[in-house]
């Protein structure tokens, strides 16, 4: 018996040593991969793919080793306890999937190698290097077999994990399995998009994309008034024929146009819907398709996607690529002055001592149109051309990495918005929450306070906005909301507010005016307006599966104005509160205070993010809407 016990102890000891060795190897390779992931500047370094492949290979071996050594525990056919057996088998399945994912990562690393090599080749062949986009296109084509293989492996892993019945597993498996399935689906979508990317870059035939320049000084639903429109053609990765022109040039009314949205007709006197007003919906895929449809009424270039950007995006891109020289203006442009220069070059050259009206009367509209009106937005197109030229001529790995992160931040903050006809790419954007769409509200609370400047001016440059949203939870899931919005118009005092189209002699003159705003408040479906303050009339409508409260209001120059909506929310889930606040595109970081009033007999279990203050039954969260924000509270 002693010999048998000694032998069993020896077996257990050997197993423990083997398991410990594999666990240590897994931790060591995991830490290296974490370090690589936390260094975004190395994403296009030629040394990255082999390092990733080596550590991913070690991770796969460690996971397979753990599964082998623990097989008698993780596959316990001898265990009569069904729930325990199911959970152990789920762990065994996760170890198998993890090993296969690590191997898929090795395949994807091999696909990344051509891209990093292309960037390294550009660094050593300055002056004769291929344009950056061409080098990336060719490397994507070369990497396609590896990316295809990795996509298939990750897709299979996503199916395998989704097949696990998370609701029957113990915590933390019941939490881990849905999270892992979601990330695997996102990873699969990303790899599928990478496989498809060469076709978006004109692999078989030139691809055409609509560029929409939005001026957020005149705020509209998706970021700003469409001040400029362009088409860029891409052929095998090389951009051709980049032009951005005044948006007024694209609608010549040679064919019938649809009627404009009813509020535009009622408050702006705009009867026909044109391309420059197409971004009425805050749901970017909807707005992008509307802009494209209106464009196609009189312009017949086939479009594969619509890319919209605003002035902060332009500033961020200039910062990422470095100073630009605009030959036509003999001017140096950098991130510090690009917005000032865009506004400065917009203005007409009115002779000193004359008003704009006197100058117009003296010159006549024909001469003014030729001298100024048709050229007032030339700077925008020239700047875009200079940006593109510098990107193509540059493209070292560190510069490209900075550019990629700049674009990513701009998309997250809705200063750049993307819409593609290619389902794989558009599906990836939607899955990652980067498509600019209004999010579905299946349960919980929702808020979007959407402004539309209807004053024919650029006054949003001088308007400051802040919001307070208070929700009082009652018994049985009942809830009532109160939204307070304050607008501060910092324009100089005006004699009166005259609502009509006008042109000032300077851009500042266009920005110093009263603020005519059409406000739309998006709330969960089934919300019921109780009363509104600070407005003369409101309407309640349904749109995109949500309830809207709408109103038209004026904020005089050098004044502030506050509006408040009180409404009953649909029943909330007992024991929890979840709020999604979506940011309006084109805005910077609107201050938002969220206050949650709990019922008297309810306490707080957890909150994400941490409350700024917790006073009795009142939780307060001080947020800024630089991007969409989520508040989640669990109660007991």
Secondary structure, 3 states (H helix, E strand, C coil): CHHHHHHHHHHHHHHHHHHHHHHHHHHHHHHHHHHHHCCHHHCCCHHHHHHHHHHHHHHHHHHHHHHHHCHHHHCCCCCCCHHHHHHHHHHHHHHHHHHHHHHHHHHHHHHHHHHHHHHHHHHHCCCCCCCHHHHHHHHHHHHHHHHHHHHHHHHHHHHHHHHCCHHHCCCCHHHHHHHHHHHHHHHHHHHHHHHHHHHHCCCCCCEEEEEEEEECCCCCCCCCEEEEEEEEEEECCEEEEEEEEEHHHHCCCCCCCCECCHHHHHHHCCCECCHHHCCCCCCHHHHHHHHHHHHHCCCCCCCCEEEEECHHHHHHHHHHHCCEEECCCCEEECCCCHHHHHHHHHCCCCCCCCCHHHHHHHHCHHHHHHHCHHHCCHHHHHHHHHHHHHHHHCCCHHHHHHHHHHHHHHHHCCCEEEEECCHHHHHHHHHCCCCCCCCCCCCCEEEEEEEEECCCCCHHHHEEEEEEEEEEECHHHCEEEEEEEEEEECCCCCCCCCCCCCCCCCHHHHHCCCEEEEEEEEEECCCEEEEEECCCCCEEEEECCEEEEEEEEEECCCEEEEEEEEEEECCCCCCEEEEEECCCCCCCCEEEEEEEECCCCCCEEEEECCCCEEECCEEEEEEEECCCEEEEEEEC
